[in-house]
């Protein structure tokens, strides 16, 4: 996160382990992109969360569409609950 970004003060920290070689490579990539390793990790995790959210929205949209496709008009209801249980 760049200096002056207000979100910096409200975000909780997390700690994780990563091998030194990977850290070195990612820091180099971050430097080339004029950002930080932390910002790259944050952006990556945010994109994972957004993709998951989008997958759920897409699945729900398909599910709702299936009702339109598969539903059939059953006509008017000519029965009552009580009549179904009459003996």
C-alpha positions in Angstrom: 0.0 0.0 0.0 1.4 3.4 -0.9 1.9 6.1 1.8 -1.2 8.2 2.3 -3.7 5.4 1.6 -6.2 5.7 4.4 -7.1 2.0 4.4 -3.6 1.2 5.7 -4.6 2.2 9.2 -7.8 0.1 9.4 -6.6 -3.2 8.0 -5.6 -6.1 10.3 -2.3 -7.8 9.7 -1.7 -11.4 8.9 1.5 -13.4 9.2 2.5 -16.4 7.0 5.6 -18.2 6.1 7.2 -18.3 2.6 10.5 -19.5 1.4 13.2 -16.9 0.9 13.6 -17.6 -2.8 10.0 -16.9 -3.5 10.1 -13.7 -1.4 13.1 -12.5 -3.3 11.4 -13.2 -6.7 8.2 -11.5 -5.7 10.0 -8.5 -4.2 11.7 -8.1 -7.6 8.4 -8.3 -9.4 6.9 -5.7 -7.0 9.8 -3.4 -7.5 9.3 -3.6 -11.3 5.6 -2.8 -10.8 6.4 0.1 -8.5 4.6 -1.5 -5.6 5.3 -3.7 -2.6 5.2 -7.4 -1.8 2.4 -6.7 0.7 0.4 -4.9 -2.0 0.9 -7.8 -4.4 -0.3 -10.3 -1.8 -3.3 -8.0 -0.8 -4.3 -7.6 -4.5 -4.0 -11.4 -5.1 -6.1 -12.3 -2.1 -8.7 -9.7 -3.0 -8.9 -11.1 -6.5 -9.4 -14.6 -5.1 -12.3 -13.3 -2.9 -13.9 -11.5 -5.8 -13.6 -14.5 -8.1 -15.3 -16.7 -5.5 -18.0 -14.1 -5.0 -18.5 -13.9 -8.8 -18.7 -17.7 -9.1 -21.5 -17.8 -6.5 -23.4 -15.0 -8.2 -23.1 -16.8 -11.6 -24.2 -20.1 -10.0 -27.2 -18.4 -8.4 -28.1 -16.7 -11.7 -28.0 -20.1 -13.6 -30.0 -21.7 -10.8 -32.7 -19.1 -11.1 -32.7 -19.3 -14.9 -33.2 -23.1 -14.7 -36.6 -22.4 -13.0 -37.7 -20.3 -15.9 -36.5 -23.0 -18.4 -37.8 -26.1 -16.5 -41.0 -24.8 -14.9 -44.3 -25.8 -16.4 -47.7 -24.3 -15.9 -49.6 -26.7 -13.7 -52.9 -24.9 -14.2 -55.1 -23.5 -11.4 -55.1 -25.3 -8.1 -58.4 -27.1 -7.7 -57.6 -28.8 -4.4 -57.2 -27.8 -0.8 -54.9 -29.1 1.7 -57.7 -30.6 3.7 -59.1 -32.4 0.6 -55.7 -34.1 0.1 -56.0 -35.6 3.6 -59.6 -36.7 3.4 -60.1 -40.5 3.8 
